[in-house]
Amino acid sequence: MFEMLTNFRWLLDLFDIFLVAFIIYRILLLIQGTRAVQMLVGLAVLLIVYVASQIGGLYTLNWILNNFLSSIILVIVVLFQHDIRRALIHVGRNPFFADLSFREETRVIDELCRSCVALAQRQLGALIVIERETGLNDFLDVGVELDAKPSSDLIHSIFNTASPIHDGAVIIQRGRITQAGCFLPLTQNVDISPRYGTRHRAAIGLTELVDAVVIVVSEETGFISVVVGGKITRDLEVTTLKKVLKRLLEPRRKRGAKS
């Protein structure tokens, strides 16, 4: 009996180790390429200095760091609040193409590509946000509510300079345009190149918080860019844009259909 309990305890310990390793792995994937990595490095440096102050007998420095690290949970919550929020809201899933047929899915992507190319040729700036798993409503400001199928003509009319909502973002949820003229949170990343304007900074800022796909058309250069996870892929041609959108959006539909 004792041997059976010992073996069972060994299996629980093994499962515990794998579970913790998996959680750490998922956290690292979540913060990869974000400012959270730099903050983690900073905390690690402070921890090393704290240990060194103990060993070296630097009592004043050790006292300061000891009081700081005693509230480390609160510090982590404050520093990583956006990353923690993003991780928690990923629990609920909202696949972009879950309710769409393959034909409708293809039509939406084609219309988006067609409209972006038309806007780029006329150098009309555009900001198109496509919701994936994470809901966007908590991150949007202002906006005009719509309920329409995405079409090249509609998107072009929204971003025409004569339109009163052309400066904001168009929001696509479950394959339909639900809002236009929305303001997005700007990135606070100081390492962003100064060549990027407000639209690009808004796209980066939103995708640092959620898993949305954002298409940006620059009115200065006419370049089409796709932003995901705070990273920009610039100067896309229509064929490349279509491939990128299919790669980013289609897997969500397939997973949604299986669940």
Phi, psi and omega in degrees: 000316179297322180294322179295318178296322179295317178295321179295319178297321179295321178293320178296318178297319179296316178297320179299316180296314180295322180295315179296318179297320179295318180297316178298319179298316179294324177295318179296322176295322183292320184264000181301128178079007180252175179291343180300327179297316179297321179292324176296319177298318178299318178295322178296320177298317178299320179296318178297317179297323179297313179297318180297324179292328176292315182292320184276356179074029177272085193292320181294311178298320180296321179295318180296311182292326179297318178291325179291312183286342178293339177252032188297327180297314178296320179298316180296318179298318181291314184291322187249029185299321180292319180291322178294318179297317180297321180293320182291319182285350174287348179298319176273133184251146181216072185301133184299315185256019186298326184258010184251146174284165180299322180295317180292321177302313180296321180297317180298314180297318178298317180295320178297315180295317181297317181291321180295319179295317179297319179293320180295320179297328179265002182052048173260122182293146181210152178219109185241121182253127179247116180289140174244246184280323186271129178298148185255347191301329181284350186248004184255148178231144181060224178093149177250126182286134177227170172206087187214153173289138177298128176218152181301316182296317181295313181295321179297320180291327179293318184266004172297139185298341178281347181282137180290349182245020186288340182279343182270187182258147171266134183249127178246120180232128181052042173079010179228148174284117183254334180212156175217159181072027182275145173263137182250156177291131180280148178294146176256009181288116183284349182272358180294136181300138180293349179287344180277132180271194185297320181298314180295320180292325176292320179296318178295315182300317180292315184285348170287339183258327184228174183264021181295159172255129182239128175258130180239129172249121182278130178281343178280316186249340185078007179287144175257129181233152173240132182241127178218132178059030180079005181250139183254134168248114191258163170053059181266135172276169188299320181293319179292319178301317181296319179295318181297315180295319179296319180294322183280331188256324185298319180301330179294320180297315183296320179291323179295324180291329182281332185283000000 
